Amino acid sequence: MGFFNSMFGKKAPPPRELNHPSQLNVGDMITLDDSFALPPQLRGQQLRVEAVNTYESERDQQPEWLLKGHGSDTLFLSIEEDDESYLAFSIKISRAQVEQLFDLEQFSAIFDEPGHAELTTQALPPELATQFEQWLGKQYHQVTFAGFGYFHRQDYRGQKPPQDANGATGEPFEYYLLLNDDENRAVEVEVYEGGDTDVVLTLYRPLTDIRDYWPAK
């Protein structure tokens, strides 16, 4: 029977190729470089994709991968396309942490027209320095004011998100972006209906920081 099964049975599908972050699905894992250029939440970590979300704007759609490792931090990954592709790792910070990292008067200017805020990182207490120092630039300048988009808790790669009866899709939000002078770090702010606000620190890194890919079984 084994002979006939090998002749007429179904062939096993070829193993799935996974060699670029754009191919990541839920359950896949990545191993990051152990370089000291990376903050401790990323350095040498093995991270699992827990969810794939979608950001939608007038111009494009962008997937966002939610990652978890052995630590307690939830990390976010997207791909930034410029002259070349970069990894954009992000970590969310609380309101209390925002107050410790930045001057609140400077921070509130992010939401004032015409959107030319300047933001200086404050001297950090030791516990925050260990946690966030490598995520932060010294000085930021605002490059996006009140951009509009939708957030979807679903993976819509290769398809258009569905619209409701009013033509809306997902959770609408306003977007604010500040970059440091080297443009390798960012502060991103998303303001949702009802005033819920997410603040994230973003670090732009080369694709080669992902050393290994492990497709889900």
C-alpha positions in Angstrom: 0.0 0.0 0.0 2.9 2.4 0.7 4.1 2.0 -2.9 0.6 2.9 -4.3 0.2 5.7 -1.8 3.4 7.2 -2.9 2.4 7.0 -6.6 -1.2 8.1 -6.3 -1.5 9.8 -3.0 -1.6 13.6 -2.6 1.8 15.2 -2.4 2.6 17.2 0.7 2.4 21.0 -0.1 5.9 22.6 -0.3 7.0 24.3 2.8 5.9 28.0 3.0 8.7 30.4 2.1 9.2 33.1 4.7 12.2 35.5 4.1 10.7 39.0 4.3 8.7 40.8 7.0 5.9 41.5 4.5 5.1 37.8 4.4 4.6 37.4 8.2 1.3 35.8 9.4 -0.2 35.1 12.8 1.9 32.4 14.5 5.1 33.1 12.7 8.2 34.0 14.7 11.2 36.2 14.1 14.6 36.4 15.8 16.2 39.8 16.0 19.9 40.7 15.9 21.6 40.9 19.3 23.3 44.2 18.5 23.6 46.8 21.2 22.2 49.3 18.7 18.8 47.8 19.6 16.9 48.6 22.8 16.5 45.7 25.3 12.9 45.0 24.3 14.2 44.0 20.8 17.9 43.0 21.2 18.3 39.3 20.5 14.6 38.6 21.1 12.4 35.9 19.6 9.0 37.5 18.8 5.8 35.9 17.8 3.2 37.5 15.5 0.0 37.6 17.6 -2.2 39.7 15.2 -2.0 41.5 11.9 -3.9 44.8 11.8 -4.4 47.3 8.9 -4.0 51.1 8.7 -5.9 52.7 5.9 -5.4 56.2 4.5 -6.4 58.0 1.3 -3.2 57.0 -0.3 -2.5 53.4 0.8 -3.0 50.5 3.2 -0.3 49.4 5.6 -0.2 46.2 7.6 0.9 46.3 11.2 2.2 43.2 13.0 1.6 42.9 16.8 4.5 41.1 18.4 5.0 39.4 21.7 8.2 37.9 23.2 9.2 36.7 26.6 8.9 40.1 28.2 5.7 41.9 29.1 5.9 44.6 26.4 3.7 44.5 23.3 5.6 45.6 20.3 4.4 46.7 16.9 6.1 46.3 13.5 5.4 47.9 10.2 7.5 48.5 7.0 8.5 52.0 6.1 9.0 52.6 2.4 11.4 55.4 1.4 14.2 55.1 -1.1 14.5 51.6 0.4 12.5 49.6 2.9 13.0 49.9 6.7 11.6 48.1 9.7 9.5 50.4 11.9 9.4 49.0 15.5 7.0 50.8 17.9 6.2 50.6 21.6 3.2 52.3 23.2 3.7 54.6 26.1 1.2 55.6 28.8 0.0 59.1 29.6 2.1 59.1 32.8 5.2 58.1 30.8 4.5 60.9 28.2 4.5 63.4 31.2 7.9 62.0 32.3 9.5 61.9 28.9 8.3 65.3 27.5 7.3 68.7 28.6 3.5 68.7 28.4 3.3 72.3 27.1 5.5 71.3 24.2 3.6 68.1 23.7 0.2 69.8 23.6 1.5 72.1 20.7 1.5 69.0 18.5 -2.3 69.5 18.2 -2.1 73.2 17.4 -2.2 74.6 13.8 -0.2 74.9 11.7 1.5 71.8 13.1 5.1 72.9 13.4 5.7 71.7 17.0 9.2 71.1 18.3 9.7 68.5 21.1 12.7 68.0 23.3 13.1 64.8 25.3 13.6 65.5 29.0 16.3 64.1 31.3 15.1 60.6 32.2 15.1 59.0 35.6 17.2 55.8 35.7 14.2 53.4 35.5 12.9 55.1 32.3 16.4 55.5 30.8 16.9 51.8 30.8 13.5 51.2 29.3 13.2 54.0 26.7 16.6 55.7 26.1 17.3 53.9 22.8 13.8 54.5 21.6 14.2 58.3 22.0 15.7 61.1 20.0 16.9 64.2 21.7 14.9 66.6 19.6 11.9 66.2 17.3 10.2 68.3 14.7 6.6 67.8 13.5 6.0 66.6 9.9 2.4 65.5 9.9 -0.6 67.4 11.4 -4.1 65.9 11.7 -3.7 63.3 9.0 -6.9 61.2 8.6 -7.1 57.4 8.5 -8.9 54.2 9.6 -7.6 51.4 11.8 -8.8 47.9 11.3 -8.2 45.0 13.7 -7.9 42.6 10.7 -5.5 41.7 8.0 -6.6 43.2 4.7 -3.4 42.6 2.6 -4.4 42.2 -1.0 -8.0 43.3 -0.5 -10.0 46.5 0.2 -11.5 46.8 3.7 -15.3 46.7 3.7 -17.4 49.9 4.1 -20.5 50.4 6.2 -23.7 52.1 4.9 -22.0 55.5 5.4 -18.9 54.6 3.4 -16.8 54.5 6.6 -14.4 51.7 7.3 -12.7 50.7 10.6 -12.0 53.1 13.5 -11.4 56.7 12.3 -8.5 58.6 13.8 -6.3 61.7 13.3 -2.6 61.1 13.0 0.4 63.3 14.1 4.0 62.5 13.4 7.3 64.0 14.7 10.8 62.9 13.6 14.1 63.4 15.2 16.9 65.2 13.3 18.4 61.9 11.9 14.9 60.7 11.0 15.6 57.3 12.5 13.2 57.8 15.5 9.7 59.1 15.7 6.9 60.0 18.1 3.5 59.1 16.6 0.1 60.1 18.0 -3.3 58.7 17.0 -6.4 60.4 18.3 -9.7 58.4 18.0 -13.3 59.4 18.4 -14.1 60.2 22.0 -10.6 61.5 22.6 -8.9 58.1 23.1 -5.2 58.8 22.3 -2.3 56.4 21.6 1.2 57.6 21.8 4.0 55.4 20.4 7.8 55.7 20.1 9.1 54.3 16.8 12.5 53.2 15.8 13.5 52.7 12.2 15.9 49.9 11.5 17.3 48.0 8.5 15.6 44.8 7.3 18.7 42.8 8.2 17.9 43.3 11.9 15.6 40.3 11.5 18.1 37.4 11.6 15.8 34.4 11.3 12.2 33.7 10.2 10.2 30.8 11.6 7.0 30.0 9.8 4.1 28.8 11.9 3.6 25.0 11.7 
